[in-house]
Amino acid sequence: MQQKIIFLIWISFLSIGSGFALPYPNSTNAHLSGKVTDKTTGESLPGVSIYFPDLKNGTATKDDGSYFIDKLPATKLLIQVSYLGYKIQSRQLDLAKIQTADFELELSATEIGEVVVTGQSSGIENNRTPSPIAVVPRAQMLQNSSSNIIDALSKVPGVSQVTTGAGISKPVIRGMGYNRVVVVNDGIRQEGQQWGDEHGIEIDENAVNRVEILKGPASLAYGSDAMAGVINMISAPTLPEGTIRGNISSNYQTNNGLIDNSANLAGNKNGLIWDARYSNKMAHSYQNRYDGFVYNSGFREQAASTMLGINRSWGFSHLHLSYYDLKPGIIEGERDSLTGKFLKTIVNSDGTTTDEIAGSSDFHSYQPNAPFQKINHYKAVWNNSLFLGQSQLETTIGFQQNRRKEFETPDEYGLYFLLNTLNYDIKYTLPEKNDWKLTTGINGMWQNSQNKGTEFLVPEYKLFDFGIFAIANKKIGKLDISGGIRFDTRSETGKALFLNEDGGVAIASDANATQRFGAFSQTFRGTSASLGATYQISESIYTKLNISRGFRAPNIAELASNGVHEGTQRYEIGNSNLKPESSLQFDYAIGMNTTHVSAELNLFTNAVNHFIFSKKLSSSEDSQDQYNGLPAFQFTEGNARFYGGEFQIDIHPHPLDWLHLENSFSYVNATLKNQPSESRHLPFIPAPVWVSDVKVDFDKLNRFMANAYFKVGIEKTWAQNNYYAAYDTENATPGYTLLNMAFGTDFTSRHKTLFSLYISGNNLTDVAYQSHLSRLKYTAMNNATGRTGIYNMGRNISIKLLIPIDFSGKK
C-alpha cells in the first residue's frame, strides 16, 4: 500500500511538472566561454575556478584568463567564480540565450558570497538564504588537526561533539545531537545505528572536499531527524574536461602516534568521469598530563571509495561506491586501586580472565585490545540529474549496510547489529516564472535491523519512512523569500524476543522462557514547515529572519532498549510511551561583508515539545543487582526550550591586508519546563566557547614558497554549571583555555605546486581538561589521585603533507 501511494504521488508530480515544461524545448547542448580579469589592473587571472553547483561541473581559466565549458544544458543556472584573495562572484545565467560571460574580480581579504546547496531547491548565495548555514572548505580542514571528520567540524561556532576518546565523535548542533542531526554524504543520509552514545560517523574525512552545516529544523528536504540541522559532506567537484589529477596525503600526530595516509586519482575524458580514493588511518592510545596514556583508546580505520559517471548537456549520472572499516578500542577506565594505573584484561587458556596493569607495549600498540568495536559500512549511491527544458528532475537511490560488532574477548562478540537501509529521493524543480521557483519531491527510507550476536540491547526492527515536501523561493529586488511545507510518516515495527535460562534465544512457548523484548508496531506522523526572508540592506550588509517547525520520531533505542551497552557501562531502558518531538524555532541574523571586515550575528530560540533524553534512575528505582551491577538509565521526555547564538568577526585592518583578527563566540542554554532546579537543565549541553586567532597570510614568502600562513590563538571554554543533576546523571565541568598554533605553505617551482605542508599544534601548554560532552568524564574514580573520569587529549602536534599529481599532459 505504501509503495502504491509513493508511485501515485510521484506520477502526479510528473504530470504537474510536464504542464509547466511543455512550452520549453528539450534541453540542447549549450556552451559558455569568457575571460576573467582583475577589476583594478585589468590583468588576466589564470587558474580561476568556474563552477556550476547544480551541475557539479566546472573548469579553470587558462594562462590568459580565458575559459570554455561545453556540454551544458540550455537552461538557467547559477555560476560561481572564485579565486584565492578575491571576492567570490555568483551570477544567474540563462544558457539558452548567453554563450559568453566575462568576470572582473575584486581583491578581498575575505572569501564572501559562497554558494550553498544544502536544503535549497538549487544553488544560492549564502547571504541570500534565510537558514543559517556555515561552510567549511577543504583548505580550512587541512589547516586544522583532527582525528575524524566530526572532530574536524567541531571548531565551527554552534557545532560541538560528544566524544568517546579520540576515535569516536558524534555531532551536536546548538545543543542537540544523536538522531536530531542528519549527516548527508554522497547525496543520502548516513545511517549507521547513530542512536548509540559511542556510535560514530562512518565517513572518511580525506574524501570530504567541503561541508555545509545547516543549523535548525529549516531543512524540509531531509525530513524527520533533521530537527537540530543537517551536516552535508560534499565530495570534490568533477575535474575539467581532459584532465587526470589526484593527490597523495600523509598526516602524523605526536600525541597518539596517529598515522593517516590517503591516495586519490580522478579524471574527466569526454564527459566520462571517475574518482577513486583509498585511505588508511591508525593510532595508539592517547595521553594527557593526569592520566598518562589512556589504555585502549587507539583505533584503526581504512576506507575505499570510487565514483563513476557521465556529464552531458542533459545533466549527469553518477554512481558512488564506498567501504568503511573502523576498529576502535572500548575505554572502560578500570584502574588498580593502589597505583591508579590502568588495568587490562587477560583471557587465560581455560577461558577465565585476569586483570593486569597495562604496560608500555599496550599503550603503543596500534592494535586495539578487547573490548573493542568492529564496524563495517558498505554504501552504493546512484545520483541523477535530468534537465527537461527549463525544469529539472533529480533522483537518488542508495543502499547502505552497517555491521556493528562489540567484542568482549578478541575472538567473541556479544552485540552484533546488522542494519540494511534503502534510501530514495526524488525532486522536481519547475521552470522559474516571474522570479518564483518551486521544487516538490518525495523521499524516505526502508530499514531492517537484525541482532546477530549473543547479547541484546534493542530488538530487531523494521522501519519505513516516507515524506512529501514542497519548497518555494521568490526574489523581489533585494528581498529573497523562501518557505515550504513537509509531511512525514514513519512506521517502526519491533520483533519480540524470548530467552532461556542460559541467555540463548527461545520461543514463547518454552516453559522457562522470559521475554526480553515485546513485539510492537507504531506509526508516527508529523508536519514540518519553514518561512523566512533575507534582505540586502546594502551591498555589504544583510539581514535574515526565519521561522521553522521541526518533527522527529523516537528511535528504536528510545522506544525499546533493554540491556547492557558495553561501550557506555550502563543499563539502558526504553520507553514505549514516548511521543514524537516537535519544535518551533526562530532564527535572526545580521551580517556584513566588506573588503576588510566580515561579521555575522546569529540568534535563535527553539521550543521543543516532548523532548526525549536519558536520565539516571533514582536509588529507589534502580537495583544494582537487577541491572547487572551497572547504573540504569531510562529514556523520558519533557518540554524543553533552547536559546542562544553565535557571533563571528574577521578583521583585516587596512593597509595590513595580510593580517587577520578572527574571533567567534557560541552559546546555548537548554532547560526543561516545570522542573525543580536539579532537573531543570538538559544533559549534554556544551559550555560557551570563545575562539580568538591572529592569522598572517603571505601570497609569496620567496620564489619557492607561496600561499603561506601562520596562526596563533586561544580556545576558551567556560565552566558548565548548568547540568542535569538529578540522581547524579551529570555533574559540573570546570572551564579551560587551550593555546593553539599553525603554519603552512605551498612549495612551488615554475608556478607549479610540488607539495603543501601543514603543521599545527593543539593544547600547546598541555592543559589537563575534561570536555562537558566527553563520555569518558563519567568513568570510575582514580583512587590514587581522587580524580573522577578520564581527561581529554593533551599536547598534540600534527604534520600534514599533501602532494598533488597531474597526468593531464598538455596544460
Secondary structure as GFF3:
##gff-version 3
##sequence-region A 1 811
A	DSSP	alpha_helix	2	21	.	.	.	ID=ss1
A	DSSP	beta_strand	29	38	.	.	.	ID=ss2
A	DSSP	beta_strand	49	52	.	.	.	ID=ss3
A	DSSP	beta_strand	57	60	.	.	.	ID=ss4
A	DSSP	beta_strand	66	73	.	.	.	ID=ss5
A	DSSP	beta_strand	76	82	.	.	.	ID=ss6
A	DSSP	beta_strand	89	94	.	.	.	ID=ss7
A	DSSP	beta_strand	103	105	.	.	.	ID=ss8
A	DSSP	beta_strand	115	116	.	.	.	ID=ss9
A	DSSP	beta_strand	124	125	.	.	.	ID=ss10
A	DSSP	three_ten_helix	126	128	.	.	.	ID=ss11
A	DSSP	beta_strand	133	137	.	.	.	ID=ss12
A	DSSP	alpha_helix	138	143	.	.	.	ID=ss13
A	DSSP	alpha_helix	149	153	.	.	.	ID=ss14
A	DSSP	beta_strand	159	163	.	.	.	ID=ss15
A	DSSP	beta_strand	169	173	.	.	.	ID=ss16
A	DSSP	beta_strand	176	177	.	.	.	ID=ss17
A	DSSP	three_ten_helix	178	180	.	.	.	ID=ss18
A	DSSP	beta_strand	181	185	.	.	.	ID=ss19
A	DSSP	beta_strand	188	189	.	.	.	ID=ss20
A	DSSP	three_ten_helix	205	207	.	.	.	ID=ss21
A	DSSP	beta_strand	210	215	.	.	.	ID=ss22
A	DSSP	beta_strand	229	234	.	.	.	ID=ss23
A	DSSP	beta_strand	243	253	.	.	.	ID=ss24
A	DSSP	beta_strand	258	269	.	.	.	ID=ss25
A	DSSP	beta_strand	272	283	.	.	.	ID=ss26
A	DSSP	beta_strand	287	288	.	.	.	ID=ss27
A	DSSP	beta_strand	292	293	.	.	.	ID=ss28
A	DSSP	beta_strand	299	312	.	.	.	ID=ss29
A	DSSP	beta_strand	315	328	.	.	.	ID=ss30
A	DSSP	beta_strand	343	347	.	.	.	ID=ss31
A	DSSP	beta_strand	353	357	.	.	.	ID=ss32
A	DSSP	alpha_helix	360	363	.	.	.	ID=ss33
A	DSSP	beta_strand	372	388	.	.	.	ID=ss34
A	DSSP	beta_strand	391	409	.	.	.	ID=ss35
A	DSSP	beta_strand	412	429	.	.	.	ID=ss36
A	DSSP	beta_strand	436	451	.	.	.	ID=ss37
A	DSSP	beta_strand	461	476	.	.	.	ID=ss38
A	DSSP	beta_strand	479	494	.	.	.	ID=ss39
A	DSSP	beta_strand	497	499	.	.	.	ID=ss40
A	DSSP	beta_strand	505	506	.	.	.	ID=ss41
A	DSSP	beta_strand	514	517	.	.	.	ID=ss42
A	DSSP	beta_strand	520	536	.	.	.	ID=ss43
A	DSSP	beta_strand	541	552	.	.	.	ID=ss44
A	DSSP	alpha_helix	556	560	.	.	.	ID=ss45
A	DSSP	beta_strand	562	565	.	.	.	ID=ss46
A	DSSP	beta_strand	570	573	.	.	.	ID=ss47
A	DSSP	beta_strand	581	593	.	.	.	ID=ss48
A	DSSP	beta_strand	597	616	.	.	.	ID=ss49
A	DSSP	beta_strand	632	651	.	.	.	ID=ss50
A	DSSP	beta_strand	659	672	.	.	.	ID=ss51
A	DSSP	three_ten_helix	677	679	.	.	.	ID=ss52
A	DSSP	beta_strand	689	702	.	.	.	ID=ss53
A	DSSP	beta_strand	705	717	.	.	.	ID=ss54
A	DSSP	three_ten_helix	726	728	.	.	.	ID=ss55
A	DSSP	beta_strand	736	749	.	.	.	ID=ss56
A	DSSP	beta_strand	752	762	.	.	.	ID=ss57
A	DSSP	three_ten_helix	775	778	.	.	.	ID=ss58
A	DSSP	beta_strand	781	782	.	.	.	ID=ss59
A	DSSP	beta_strand	787	788	.	.	.	ID=ss60
A	DSSP	beta_strand	796	806	.	.	.	ID=ss61
###
